[in-house]
């Protein structure tokens, strides 16, 4: 007897139930296989990912550096601005129109001379009389800048030492100078490289018990990982000649690897300026009374401030 309509329905339902059960069993089996696979191989995969990340991290430079001019010398008692060319008559008139006795005279002069390619020379930082480190360094022409250090590595590292290298000095080629004389050196929070020494390393000039000590005998600069970018305010002192120089920085990473990085101003050496001995144009911003003396003009060359300029800090 052929199956009734009700019988055929039951057969269809049973078939669908069998198919559904098979699909469910397959899904459960697939999940089980995936779980077992993940459980067995997850640790190996994590180690492989970590190894790949470490290799990528190791291919990055330990750190990079950039330098920004530090114009704080213009706020001190003594400074010099130099330029590799002389001023045109209109530029001289703008400079002469400034009030030498104004508290902001240095910054005002810089607004005229800075865009022309001028550079600022300050004085050697003064150390306190009771400093337990080196004795206060001899005075000399000093160039200041801010050194910024960055690391893209995910693992931490520390800069553990610095020294001046590749020192090359020659007489200043500046043809213009504006000198604002005063009475000696002033404090400077940062470090000092005295490039006149045999092995110049940074010395702490911050006020406090560490003042006068070699910076990396007491401190380090941490980079990479979750550390903020680091940096230093640097003052570099020379003698009677201007000097090109670079910094050799040593570091140690979290794996104990030690290395060395040559730091320059982008792809150029740093420049520590000395004033020219006999510039073609020399202006002296005098005090008591306040006046701007043009030493290069007839009748002014024997004025006392004019005769001592450029022969300081030997």
FENFEN-V641149 format. One record per residue. N is the residue number from 1. PSI is psi as a letter, one per 30 degrees, with the letter a starting at -180 (* if undefined). NEAR is the number of other C-alpha atoms within 12 Angstrom. Layout:
n/psi/near
N/PSI/NEAR
N/PSI/NEAR
This chain:
n/psi/near
1/k/4
2/k/7
3/k/10
4/l/10
5/e/10
6/e/11
7/e/13
8/e/13
9/e/13
10/e/14
11/e/15
12/e/14
13/e/14
14/e/14
15/e/14
16/e/14
17/e/15
18/e/14
19/e/14
20/e/14
21/e/15
22/e/14
23/e/14
24/e/14
25/e/15
26/e/14
27/e/14
28/e/14
29/e/15
30/e/14
31/e/15
32/e/14
33/e/15
34/e/15
35/e/14
36/e/13
37/e/15
38/e/15
39/e/15
40/e/13
41/f/15
42/e/15
43/e/13
44/e/14
45/e/15
46/e/15
47/e/13
48/e/14
49/e/14
50/e/16
51/e/14
52/e/14
53/e/17
54/e/18
55/e/15
56/e/17
57/e/25
58/f/24
59/f/14
60/l/18
61/k/24
62/e/37
63/l/39
64/l/29
65/l/30
66/l/25
67/k/28
68/k/22
69/k/26
70/j/26
71/g/29
72/f/33
73/f/35
74/f/34
75/f/28
76/a/30
77/e/29
78/k/34
79/l/43
80/k/44
81/k/46
82/l/44
83/k/35
84/g/24
85/l/21
86/l/26
87/k/29
88/l/15
89/e/11
90/e/12
91/e/19
92/e/24
93/e/15
94/e/18
95/e/31
96/f/24
97/f/18
98/l/25
99/j/22
100/e/29
101/f/19
102/k/17
103/f/16
104/g/19
105/e/31
106/e/36
107/e/27
108/e/23
109/e/40
110/e/31
111/f/22
112/e/28
113/e/30
114/e/21
115/f/12
116/f/20
117/g/19
118/l/29
119/l/40
120/k/42
121/k/46
122/a/47
123/l/46
124/k/41
125/k/44
126/k/36
127/l/35
128/l/25
129/e/17
130/g/16
131/k/22
132/f/19
133/b/23
134/l/25
135/l/20
136/k/27
137/l/33
138/k/26
139/k/30
140/l/40
141/k/48
142/k/50
143/k/47
144/k/40
145/l/35
146/k/27
147/k/30
148/k/26
149/k/33
150/k/31
151/k/33
152/g/25
153/k/30
154/f/26
155/k/28
156/l/29
157/l/37
158/k/36
159/k/38
160/f/28
161/l/30
162/k/35
163/l/34
164/k/37
165/l/26
166/h/22
167/k/29
168/j/21
169/k/23
170/l/21
171/k/23
172/k/30
173/g/24
174/k/33
175/f/25
176/k/36
177/k/45
178/j/49
179/k/44
180/j/40
181/l/35
182/a/21
183/i/14
184/a/23
185/l/27
186/l/28
187/l/29
188/j/35
189/j/29
190/b/35
191/l/42
192/k/48
193/j/43
194/j/41
195/g/43
196/f/31
197/l/20
198/f/12
199/i/19
200/k/29
201/l/34
202/k/39
203/k/45
204/k/41
205/f/39
206/k/29
207/k/24
208/a/19
209/f/17
210/f/26
211/k/34
212/f/36
213/l/28
214/k/30
215/e/32
216/g/26
217/f/20
218/f/18
219/l/21
220/l/23
221/j/33
222/k/30
223/l/33
224/l/31
225/b/21
226/g/16
227/k/19
228/l/18
229/k/26
230/l/25
231/l/26
232/k/35
233/k/32
234/k/41
235/k/46
236/j/49
237/k/44
238/a/43
239/b/35
240/f/29
241/l/32
242/k/37
243/k/33
244/k/29
245/l/34
246/l/33
247/k/34
248/j/27
249/k/31
250/k/26
251/l/31
252/k/26
253/a/29
254/f/22
255/f/15
256/g/12
257/k/16
258/k/18
259/a/22
260/k/23
261/k/25
262/k/29
263/k/31
264/l/27
265/i/25
266/c/16
267/g/14
268/l/16
269/l/24
270/l/36
271/j/37
272/j/43
273/k/45
274/k/45
275/l/48
276/k/35
277/e/29
278/i/27
279/l/33
280/e/24
281/k/34
282/j/40
283/k/39
284/k/39
285/j/37
286/l/27
287/l/21
288/i/11
289/l/11
290/k/18
291/l/24
292/j/32
293/k/32
294/j/30
295/f/30
296/f/24
297/k/17
298/k/11
299/f/11
300/f/19
301/f/23
302/g/16
303/k/20
304/e/14
305/e/28
306/e/33
307/f/19
308/f/21
309/k/34
310/f/35
311/g/20
312/l/27
313/h/29
314/*/19
